[in-house]
Amino acid sequence: MTDTSPRDPAARHHWNGTILIVGAVMVTGAAAVAALGAVLSGTALFNAARRWLHEHEEAPVELAQQKWAQTRAATSAAVHAWHDNTPVRSRLHPQRDTVA
């Protein structure tokens, strides 16, 4: 049996160098454009968040504390109403009791 493949490994694989270089340049360019887009988007998001923080009169921590206090008060009222079994009036139907 005869071996028809050439002995030189470089002769077996013929690469089109121009297409490979153009493809590598295009991939590099796309990565650069993506990185620039990420930087611009991040900058815009950071500036928007900074502006939002300066527009509010209260710091986000204070706002979170107020909302947490409201949540605790509402939960406490619901627990007391449930334990006391007192009828709670519905906002949708003020004439009817929700507890039978």
C-alpha positions in Angstrom: 0.0 0.0 0.0 1.4 3.4 -0.9 1.1 6.5 1.2 -0.4 9.3 -0.9 -0.1 12.0 1.7 2.9 14.3 1.6 5.5 13.9 4.2 5.7 17.7 4.9 3.1 18.7 7.5 2.9 22.2 6.2 2.0 21.0 2.7 -1.0 19.1 4.1 -2.7 22.2 5.5 -3.0 25.1 3.2 -4.3 28.1 5.2 -5.6 31.2 3.5 -3.6 33.8 5.6 -5.5 36.8 4.2 -8.9 35.5 5.4 -7.5 34.6 8.8 -5.9 38.0 9.3 -9.1 39.8 8.1 -11.2 37.7 10.5 -8.9 38.4 13.4 -8.9 42.1 12.7 -12.7 42.0 12.6 -13.0 40.1 15.8 -10.6 42.5 17.5 -12.5 45.5 16.2 -15.8 44.1 17.4 -14.3 43.5 20.8 -13.1 47.1 21.0 -16.5 48.4 20.0 -18.2 46.2 22.6 -15.7 47.4 25.3 -16.3 51.0 24.3 -20.1 50.4 24.5 -19.8 48.9 27.9 -17.7 51.8 29.2 -20.2 54.4 27.8 -23.2 52.5 29.2 -21.6 52.2 32.6 -20.7 55.9 32.6 -24.3 56.9 31.7 -25.7 54.6 34.3 -23.4 55.9 37.0 -24.2 59.5 36.1 -28.0 58.8 36.2 -27.7 57.1 39.6 -25.7 60.0 41.0 -28.3 62.5 39.7 -31.1 60.5 41.1 -29.4 60.4 44.5 -28.9 64.2 44.5 -32.5 64.9 43.5 -34.0 63.1 46.5 -34.2 65.0 49.8 -33.6 61.9 51.9 -30.7 59.5 51.7 -31.5 56.0 50.5 -30.7 54.5 53.9 -33.3 56.9 55.6 -35.9 56.0 53.0 -35.3 52.3 53.5 -35.6 52.8 57.3 -38.9 54.6 56.9 -40.3 51.9 54.6 -39.1 49.2 57.1 -40.8 51.0 59.9 -44.0 51.2 57.9 -43.8 47.5 57.1 -43.3 46.6 60.8 -46.3 48.8 61.8 -48.6 47.2 59.2 -47.5 43.7 60.1 -48.0 44.4 63.8 -51.5 45.8 63.1 -52.4 42.7 61.1 -51.1 40.3 63.8 -53.1 42.2 66.5 -56.3 42.2 64.3 -55.9 38.5 63.7 -55.3 37.6 67.3 -58.1 39.8 68.5 -60.4 38.5 65.8 -61.8 41.9 65.2 -63.6 42.6 62.0 -61.6 44.4 59.5 -63.4 46.7 57.1 -62.5 46.3 53.5 -61.5 49.3 51.5 -63.3 48.0 48.5 -66.6 47.2 50.3 -66.8 49.5 53.3 -70.3 48.4 54.2 -69.4 44.7 54.6 -67.1 43.1 57.2 -64.5 40.8 55.9 -64.7 38.5 58.9 -68.0 36.6 59.3 
